Amino acid sequence: MNSTVEQIYSSKVASGYDRSMSHFFGKFKEKAFSNSRMKEGDVVLVFCCGTGLDFPHILHRIGSSGKITGVDFSEAMLEQAEKKISKNNWNNIELIRADVTDFGNRLNLVADIGVCTLGLSIIPDFKSAYHNLLSNVIDKGEIIIGDMQLASGWKARLNPVTIAMAKRFGGSYEGHKNSLELQSMMAGTLNDMKKKDFFLGSYYVCIGTKQ
Ligand SMILES: C[S@@+](CC[C@H](N)C(=O)[O-])C[C@H]1O[C@@H](n2cnc3c(N)ncnc32)[C@H](O)[C@@H]1O
């Protein structure tokens, strides 16, 4: 166990995770995926997949001929994902236990789409994680990132509240601030990047095409 975040997700957070998160973030996730160009048969790489809350939204679009590879370093979160997969008889999902900052290009440019939701803002080395996601996605493939961020303008008054809420899941001021730097990186590495804000500017979704 080498990080605070790893400790958080090896604890009780995993078993109660869906109860705390699915209702709140479900609608943002649906919105993100419905704006994607994900289609029947696509191969989708999901970094920080956790318990697999993104999976139903993705499967809805890629169908049974597509494939999902979910990556996460938490055994407890992956166990919850595994339960969901068996219960729903999803047989086109593979789970890999790994640190996404150290994943390299293991899938070697085979994914059509790379996804990471509520992951990069809790990873200190989010830059390596983002580069690894990019390096496994085909040229002109799509990248979808959804995460917490620092809100600006009058909405910034909300930041202490959202950061306090996110703390239980590894969130921090630094992490929310890093999202702004990540968005600049995305703007420099993706074409046609579109950003949409939700939850009074505290959550964003960016979708773009790998150059
Ligand atoms: C807030 S949860 C998000 C799960 C899922 N994407 C969702 O939206 O519900 C964050 C997940 O990121 C994983 N995670 C954090 N840092 C990671 C890393 N460096 N490598 C792999 N997984 C990581 C945690 O184990 C946890 O499952």
The ligand as a MOL file (V3000), in Angstrom:
LIG
                    3D

  0  0  0     0  0            999 V3000
M  V30 BEGIN CTAB
M  V30 COUNTS 27 29 0 0 0
M  V30 BEGIN ATOM
M  V30 1 C -13.6610 8.3400 -7.0390 0
M  V30 2 S -13.3150 6.7320 -7.6310 0 CHG=1
M  V30 3 C -13.9710 6.8190 -9.2770 0
M  V30 4 C -14.4560 5.4970 -9.7810 0
M  V30 5 C -15.2500 5.5800 -11.0840 0
M  V30 6 N -14.4620 6.1070 -12.1610 0
M  V30 7 C -16.4930 6.4010 -10.8900 0
M  V30 8 O -16.6420 7.4300 -11.5490 0
M  V30 9 O -17.3270 6.0020 -10.0810 0 CHG=-1
M  V30 10 C -11.5690 6.8280 -7.9230 0
M  V30 11 C -10.9530 5.5010 -8.3120 0
M  V30 12 O -9.6250 5.7640 -8.7850 0
M  V30 13 C -8.7800 4.7060 -8.3570 0
M  V30 14 N -7.4000 5.2020 -8.4110 0
M  V30 15 C -6.8980 6.3030 -7.7960 0
M  V30 16 N -5.5950 6.4450 -8.1110 0
M  V30 17 C -5.2830 5.4230 -8.9510 0
M  V30 18 C -4.0850 5.0370 -9.6060 0
M  V30 19 N -2.9520 5.7520 -9.4770 0
M  V30 20 N -4.1140 3.9210 -10.3790 0
M  V30 21 C -5.2500 3.2010 -10.5130 0
M  V30 22 N -6.4120 3.5170 -9.9050 0
M  V30 23 C -6.4270 4.6180 -9.1330 0
M  V30 24 C -9.2960 4.3800 -6.9590 0
M  V30 25 O -8.8650 3.0990 -6.5450 0
M  V30 26 C -10.8020 4.5020 -7.1570 0
M  V30 27 O -11.3620 3.2760 -7.5210 0
M  V30 END ATOM
M  V30 BEGIN BOND
M  V30 1 1 1 2
M  V30 2 1 2 3
M  V30 3 1 2 10
M  V30 4 1 3 4
M  V30 5 1 4 5
M  V30 6 1 5 6
M  V30 7 1 5 7
M  V30 8 2 7 8
M  V30 9 1 7 9
M  V30 10 1 10 11
M  V30 11 1 11 12
M  V30 12 1 11 26
M  V30 13 1 12 13
M  V30 14 1 13 14
M  V30 15 1 13 24
M  V30 16 1 14 15
M  V30 17 1 14 23
M  V30 18 2 15 16
M  V30 19 1 16 17
M  V30 20 1 17 18
M  V30 21 2 17 23
M  V30 22 1 18 19
M  V30 23 2 18 20
M  V30 24 1 20 21
M  V30 25 2 21 22
M  V30 26 1 22 23
M  V30 27 1 24 25
M  V30 28 1 24 26
M  V30 29 1 26 27
M  V30 END BOND
M  V30 END CTAB
M  END
